[in-house]
């Protein structure tokens, strides 16, 4: 028996025989690479008078409610929090951050430009369903600048701790990588896998990619900006930062891949004008009478002919009876709500772990970054704050909101006091911008692990870095099947690419398609 | 449409500024103005949530709850770097006022006691023998003894008892110098010979 060829091996073989275009085409067919994505067409059977209970008001729940309401279903949404949206949450003047034991009320200036997207913050151009709803619900979008070459890279170990411009880092790194690869092309092993013409094209590309000189050496590049002159006078190149120095920075990988749009990140993304929650409110305002706020679910019982959901509102327990239930309550919270789910379904719910994420932001007294030629993008700091974002909107306005930390790992922000979190973001930020502390007004922080009614950020399925185990795939499929054909789990927890609005919306579409098919097949 | 809801609990007037949603200009209601957050982690009516590793509170004695909340607030419990669950709880309690603690304890007192489901299987017979040392303080039926400061163990989530016994044995809980009762438990827990003995004793408590 011969071993089957893995998909990855197959692509390598194909690359050897068919070239890049063959790999690309086959990659799309095998599901490795995103094809140009299309928004889903939702056509539900209309006016059937069915009642649906929707638990939570995250974007998957709102999508479900919106589509079902348009088709004439009777929807009721139960939201435990005082606000809709879950992890699509924008903080502005007056917003309450309902973090457990760290209640904060935002007292920034009341100005529409001054907001902080504390959860979802960026929309890639390939997230077609998010964009489709923005268009349908008339949510105005603007460009979000994800990468600015004039933003900074800072690591205490590099350049004596002084920040270097992104472009100094990335153009030098491109130069050194190109120089090394062009030398390696002389190596017989690498050379033998390429034809003469391929080698020639690759060398020519490397020369331009790295801005190499005629000897194929990197001796600095004007891409990093000029040391002096450049307009009235001839520009002079900056001194080259030695490769050895660049290699002291441990966050270089992040610096180099920000522009790789594919799964989500890219140089140019989008954001709604005024905050990410404009999408949430565009849905919620159209569904307003159907949403019950501060109505936490206290029991979910799936019956033969429907679902009974108990919830508490104003100290009174009510029971909502519905034909179907769509549930986006985070799995780890659902584990604490009495239910009659089958054992394997409950085991799968209990299995998903809750991701940690921490963000912080402050209102800047002045747009100090613009004085440093920065108009958006990300500064990378090798410290737990990891990133500093500059607002790409309201250029040259008076103030702006700076995102002062974005950590999605295991840093200990969750346990830190507000005072310690603020000191932490100031102390790391001022290594990049000397006047940072003076500029920062009223910092706000959010540790999603402690957020009331959330207790976590994006769900984490795979426990091994190598990817999903067979057991995990099996549990995932268990949760994708509706309990008794009545209870659907939705949200990014019910997808294999969590943390994106697009995934959550697609989970709703997947469940809606299943519901529609069941409803259509019912005897009249 | 802006609904301004008044909380059923009334203290913490400091938080009672205008409803946040007035500024949002959209639907929703005012955020809660109390510290009754417990059920988010500890489950509906404090029945416990294994996914959060947050134990059952329903049925827990008022005096014990109060002591633990105060210990968490003061950093007497939950500060050891290896006490992961305690680390998660401590910041939740760090800012609680005395009134909040009283309110929370009263609120939890309203919840019905429902024994937790057993999830751990050990040698019950050996566990029963080992439990004799525990019974001196916690009572023969693990019903607790306020006079000795020993809480009820019966009906508690077994996975929680297991974690706590392991933490006491390792000194992750109870080693703070002001944790008088905890330090007694550090000593007593060491009478259990090994981890299997811990599992056995918890299995026996499940039968009570």
Boltz contact constraints between the chains, C-beta under 6 A:
constraints:
  - contact:
      token1: [A, 82]
      token2: [B, 28]
      max_distance: 6.0
  - contact:
      token1: [A, 82]
      token2: [B, 29]
      max_distance: 6.0
  - contact:
      token1: [A, 82]
      token2: [B, 31]
      max_distance: 6.0
  - contact:
      token1: [A, 83]
      token2: [B, 28]
      max_distance: 6.0
  - contact:
      token1: [A, 93]
      token2: [B, 23]
      max_distance: 6.0
  - contact:
      token1: [A, 94]
      token2: [B, 20]
      max_distance: 6.0
  - contact:
      token1: [A, 94]
      token2: [B, 23]
      max_distance: 6.0
  - contact:
      token1: [A, 95]
      token2: [B, 20]
      max_distance: 6.0
  - contact:
      token1: [A, 96]
      token2: [B, 20]
      max_distance: 6.0
  - contact:
      token1: [A, 96]
      token2: [B, 31]
      max_distance: 6.0
  - contact:
      token1: [A, 98]
      token2: [B, 31]
      max_distance: 6.0
  - contact:
      token1: [A, 100]
      token2: [B, 37]
      max_distance: 6.0
  - contact:
      token1: [A, 100]
      token2: [B, 92]
      max_distance: 6.0
  - contact:
      token1: [A, 101]
      token2: [B, 91]
      max_distance: 6.0
  - contact:
      token1: [A, 101]
      token2: [B, 92]
      max_distance: 6.0
  - contact:
      token1: [A, 101]
      token2: [B, 94]
      max_distance: 6.0
  - contact:
      token1: [A, 101]
      token2: [B, 95]
      max_distance: 6.0
  - contact:
      token1: [A, 281]
      token2: [B, 26]
      max_distance: 6.0
  - contact:
      token1: [A, 284]
      token2: [B, 27]
      max_distance: 6.0
  - contact:
      token1: [A, 288]
      token2: [B, 27]
      max_distance: 6.0
  - contact:
      token1: [A, 293]
      token2: [B, 28]
      max_distance: 6.0
  - contact:
      token1: [A, 293]
      token2: [B, 29]
      max_distance: 6.0
  - contact:
      token1: [A, 294]
      token2: [B, 29]
      max_distance: 6.0
  - contact:
      token1: [A, 298]
      token2: [B, 44]
      max_distance: 6.0
  - contact:
      token1: [A, 315]
      token2: [B, 8]
      max_distance: 6.0
  - contact:
      token1: [A, 332]
      token2: [B, 51]
      max_distance: 6.0
  - contact:
      token1: [A, 332]
      token2: [B, 52]
      max_distance: 6.0
  - contact:
      token1: [A, 335]
      token2: [B, 49]
      max_distance: 6.0
  - contact:
      token1: [A, 335]
      token2: [B, 51]
      max_distance: 6.0
  - contact:
      token1: [A, 336]
      token2: [B, 43]
      max_distance: 6.0
  - contact:
      token1: [A, 336]
      token2: [B, 49]
      max_distance: 6.0
  - contact:
      token1: [A, 337]
      token2: [B, 44]
      max_distance: 6.0
  - contact:
      token1: [A, 338]
      token2: [B, 44]
      max_distance: 6.0
  - contact:
      token1: [A, 350]
      token2: [B, 51]
      max_distance: 6.0
  - contact:
      token1: [A, 415]
      token2: [B, 87]
      max_distance: 6.0
  - contact:
      token1: [A, 415]
      token2: [B, 91]
      max_distance: 6.0
  - contact:
      token1: [A, 452]
      token2: [B, 37]
      max_distance: 6.0
  - contact:
      token1: [A, 452]
      token2: [B, 40]
      max_distance: 6.0
  - contact:
      token1: [A, 453]
      token2: [B, 40]
      max_distance: 6.0
